[in-house]
């Protein structure tokens, strides 16, 4: 289960403190414009050490494209990409060969596999997500060619008790303008102060990443087990620290108290209500798809957190990972759409 997708398939490999990590992307059609710089830009957004609110692990995360691309275009063959690990401090994890960290996967992986790599968590480390970002970069390149109106933008909408109401149109440039990846500058500053305070105490914070997809054509999805919301749930739920996924508006729980005549009321402009989050019957309905991804606080705490190099809040670096998983789902479904016989 190290491969995600059916037609657009991404296989990730490597451990946090091994020589390298990476991904093999298979199923991407030939002729898609793709350069190392495109993949590097995506990785730079997830890279550790970006600011004081993230881990201090120094990793340049320089990508090497090994196959599947020639003259900056995909060949239709497997695309292999690798990132070498250079900033490991494996000695910090010497005790983990015999001691299990509370809140981590150490115990269950040891019981399941009987033999594991304890350095940095091995495959359970958040560093594995760089492999997903590689896959997401290829998926975005495909979607940019075939569905140019499509845009996928994620942002931090909650850190601890601080919540950003659903904003209007947001660009990645606006999101990346703050260290916390919250597009509201004033609230972003409050989030940063809250995270730094938690970091100083050896504590951590969770919250929410919201992602909005616009320009998605209606009808994308595969009934009944390949529904758009089902595949998004699988992809986003596979991110290590995710604790929940919610479609639709931020006040959905309050609206669930309404009777059906109000809950399903058609808007004045005749378009579907936003309560569906852009998905009806498992298919995209042509409206923006809005998903909120709930993240728990990191489990490395107190003296362990102060002594090591850990994110006190993973939300800022989780944004490009969430976008990548969404893009891989959409690329896979788009290839299904292309392969399906269409009625005249």
Secondary structure, 3 states (H helix, E strand, C coil): CCEECCCCEEEEEECCCCCEEEEEEECCCCCCECCHHHHHHHHHHHCCCCCCCCCCCCCCCCEEECCCEECCEECCCCEEEEEECCCCCHHHHHHHHCCCCCCCCHHHHHHHHCCCCCHHHHHHCHHHHHHHHHHHHHHHHHHHHHCCCCEEEEEEEEECCEECCCCCCCCHHHHHCCCCCCCCHHHHHHHHHHHHHHHHCCCCCCEEEEEEEECCCCCCCECCCECHHHHHHHHHHCCCCEEEEEECCCCHHHHCCCCHHHHCCCCCCCCCCHHHCCEECCEECCCCEEEEEEECCCCCCHHHHHHCCCCCCCHHHHHHHHHHHHHHHHHHHHHHHHHCCCCC
